[in-house]
Amino acid sequence: MIKTVLIDDEENASEVLEWHLKSFPQLEVYKVFQNAFQALEELPSIKPDLIFLDIHMPGMSGFELLERLTKPYPAIIFVSAHDEFAIRAFRYAAVDYLLKPIVRAELEESLNRTLERISDKQEQSRIEELLLNIQGLNLHKPKIAIPSQSGIDFIDISEILYCKADNNYTEIHLADKRKLIASKTLKDFEQMLQDKNFFRIHQSWLINMGAIKRLNKQDGGWLEMDDGTHIPISRSKKEEFMNQMKV
């Protein structure tokens, strides 16, 4: 049984979530907290395997509570109203989250991913990387979690030259000439890297605008990247790209 704890100051939200979780026989909802301070006091003795943690709570946020937990961390599924900053932080660290109101299908998907990772040693790295990004300790060099079949690589976003679609996978090409294969689609990375100076230049290519070496306007237009790779410019993206480049 997966010992599960719910921490949310909204009683109705906790009741709805607890009702949904009753249909998962592998979970035991051990306790529900509506006060973050009380939860922080009792969690060391409970030693939960999984916590559903609200972000915005009076007195102590979910992030502040997480910072005060001692290792080893339990698996965490964050629950929140729409918060774009927090969502990007979750995506960077490959940590699961649910938006309120809870949607059953999204809960099932999140739980399935999380239960697979309960015994994954990389879970500790996910939480630690999330805390670093949230705290802003590496705000100048934010990292992104790149999941593969063998584990998770935490990469400085600035080191990514471009991403190339490969069916339901994505090739991540780095400045040090390494290539990682990620078990996420190019669309997933486009969402994760929004507002990070990346541009979807083509259906199959997502580029770091800071890694462009040369723009060639012949033959429909193509880019030469810092590693010498030539990348085509899609007709539908050409005008938007030129406007961004101010050329």
Buried (B, 14 or more C-beta within 10 A) or exposed (E): EBBBBBBBBBEEBBEBBBEBBEEBEEBBBBBBBBBBEEBBEEBEEBEBBBBBBBBBBEEBBBBBBBEEBEEEBBBBBBBBEEBEEBBBBBBBBBBBBBBBEBEEEEBEEBBEBBBEBEEBEBBEBBBBBBBBBBEEEEEEEBBBBBBBEEEBBBBBBBBBBBBBBEEEBBBBBBBEEEEBEBEBBBEBBBEBBBEBBBBBBBEBBBBBBEBBEEBEEEEEBBBBBBBEBEBBBBEEBBEEBBEEEEE
